[in-house]
Amino acid sequence: MQLQESGEMYLETILILTRKKPNVRSIDVCEHMGFSKPSVSRAISLLRSGGYVNMDSDGFLTLTDVGLEVAEKIYLRHELLTRFLISIGVSTDTASNDACKIEHCISDESFNAIKKYMKNK
């Protein structure tokens, strides 16, 4: 299953929430993303069927190995792109918002070039 941008955002959100608290449920994802319960339920169902997320009998969400790999990749991109944009004079809020959009469509080549550039700063 090829993930779309929205799927990547859900995985990244679950990763971020998991780092803040040990147990994450769909309602936590709803609150963090500002989406409705039915929307999140549908997305989680698709991510579960795609092998990216598990849900236990208590409704707690965990990322599978594949889901964790995708989430960490997107999160790393977000963090690095935000820092890059800030370093060239973009405000923190705008940099974070723009990085959220760019992280899903930037090529590996361009991202690796930015990563190399930032490493040398």
PANUKOL-484133 format. One record per residue (C-alpha): residue number from 1; x, y, z. Coordinates in steps of 0.5 Angstrom, whole numbers. Example, Ala and Ser with C-alpha at 12.3 -4.5 7.8 and 13.67 -1.06 7.14 Angstrom:
! PANUKOL-484133
+-----+-------+-------+-------+
!   n !    c1 !    c2 !    c3 !
+-----+-------+-------+-------+
!   1 !    25 !    -9 !    16 !
!   2 !    27 !    -2 !    14 !
+-----+-------+-------+-------+
END
This chain:
! PANUKOL-484133
+-----+-------+-------+-------+
!   n !    c1 !    c2 !    c3 !
+-----+-------+-------+-------+
!   1 !     0 !     0 !     0 !
!   2 !     3 !     7 !    -2 !
!   3 !     2 !    12 !     3 !
!   4 !    -1 !    19 !     2 !
!   5 !     1 !    25 !     5 !
!   6 !    -5 !    24 !    10 !
!   7 !    -3 !    17 !    12 !
!   8 !     4 !    20 !    13 !
!   9 !     1 !    25 !    18 !
!  10 !    -3 !    21 !    22 !
!  11 !     4 !    16 !    23 !
!  12 !     8 !    22 !    25 !
!  13 !     2 !    24 !    30 !
!  14 !     2 !    18 !    33 !
!  15 !    10 !    18 !    34 !
!  16 !    10 !    25 !    37 !
!  17 !     4 !    23 !    42 !
!  18 !     8 !    16 !    43 !
!  19 !    14 !    20 !    45 !
!  20 !     9 !    25 !    50 !
!  21 !     5 !    19 !    53 !
!  22 !     6 !    12 !    54 !
!  23 !    -1 !    10 !    51 !
!  24 !    -4 !    13 !    45 !
!  25 !   -12 !    12 !    43 !
!  26 !   -15 !    15 !    37 !
!  27 !   -18 !    21 !    41 !
!  28 !   -11 !    23 !    42 !
!  29 !   -10 !    23 !    35 !
!  30 !   -17 !    27 !    34 !
!  31 !   -15 !    32 !    39 !
!  32 !    -8 !    33 !    36 !
!  33 !   -10 !    34 !    29 !
!  34 !   -16 !    37 !    30 !
!  35 !   -20 !    32 !    26 !
!  36 !   -27 !    29 !    27 !
!  37 !   -27 !    22 !    30 !
!  38 !   -30 !    19 !    24 !
!  39 !   -25 !    22 !    20 !
!  40 !   -19 !    19 !    24 !
!  41 !   -23 !    12 !    25 !
!  42 !   -23 !    11 !    18 !
!  43 !   -15 !    13 !    17 !
!  44 !   -13 !     9 !    23 !
!  45 !   -17 !     3 !    20 !
!  46 !   -14 !     4 !    13 !
!  47 !    -7 !     5 !    17 !
!  48 !    -8 !    -2 !    20 !
!  49 !   -10 !    -6 !    14 !
!  50 !    -4 !    -3 !    11 !
!  51 !     0 !    -6 !    16 !
!  52 !     3 !     1 !    19 !
!  53 !    -1 !     1 !    26 !
!  54 !    -4 !    -4 !    31 !
!  55 !    -9 !    -3 !    36 !
!  56 !   -10 !    -7 !    42 !
!  57 !   -16 !    -9 !    45 !
!  58 !   -16 !    -3 !    50 !
!  59 !   -16 !     1 !    43 !
!  60 !    -9 !     3 !    44 !
!  61 !    -5 !     5 !    38 !
!  62 !     2 !     3 !    36 !
!  63 !     6 !     3 !    30 !
!  64 !     9 !    -3 !    27 !
!  65 !    16 !    -3 !    25 !
!  66 !    14 !    -1 !    18 !
!  67 !    10 !     5 !    21 !
!  68 !    15 !     7 !    25 !
!  69 !    20 !     7 !    20 !
!  70 !    16 !    12 !    16 !
!  71 !    14 !    16 !    22 !
!  72 !    21 !    17 !    24 !
!  73 !    23 !    19 !    16 !
!  74 !    17 !    24 !    16 !
!  75 !    19 !    27 !    23 !
!  76 !    26 !    28 !    21 !
!  77 !    25 !    31 !    15 !
!  78 !    20 !    36 !    19 !
!  79 !    25 !    38 !    24 !
!  80 !    31 !    39 !    19 !
!  81 !    27 !    43 !    14 !
!  82 !    24 !    47 !    20 !
!  83 !    31 !    48 !    22 !
!  84 !    33 !    50 !    15 !
!  85 !    28 !    55 !    14 !
!  86 !    29 !    58 !    21 !
!  87 !    36 !    59 !    19 !
!  88 !    35 !    63 !    13 !
!  89 !    30 !    68 !    16 !
!  90 !    23 !    65 !    16 !
!  91 !    19 !    65 !    23 !
!  92 !    19 !    59 !    27 !
!  93 !    11 !    58 !    26 !
!  94 !    12 !    59 !    18 !
!  95 !    18 !    55 !    18 !
!  96 !    14 !    49 !    22 !
!  97 !     8 !    50 !    18 !
!  98 !    12 !    50 !    11 !
!  99 !    16 !    44 !    13 !
! 100 !    10 !    40 !    14 !
! 101 !     8 !    41 !     7 !
! 102 !    15 !    40 !     4 !
! 103 !    16 !    34 !     8 !
! 104 !    12 !    30 !     4 !
! 105 !    14 !    32 !    -3 !
! 106 !    21 !    33 !    -3 !
! 107 !    25 !    29 !    -7 !
! 108 !    31 !    24 !    -3 !
! 109 !    36 !    28 !    -7 !
! 110 !    34 !    35 !    -5 !
! 111 !    33 !    33 !     2 !
! 112 !    40 !    30 !     3 !
! 113 !    43 !    36 !     0 !
! 114 !    39 !    40 !     5 !
! 115 !    41 !    35 !    11 !
! 116 !    49 !    36 !     8 !
! 117 !    48 !    43 !     8 !
! 118 !    46 !    44 !    15 !
! 119 !    51 !    39 !    18 !
! 120 !    56 !    43 !    15 !
! 121 !    53 !    50 !    19 !
+-----+-------+-------+-------+
END
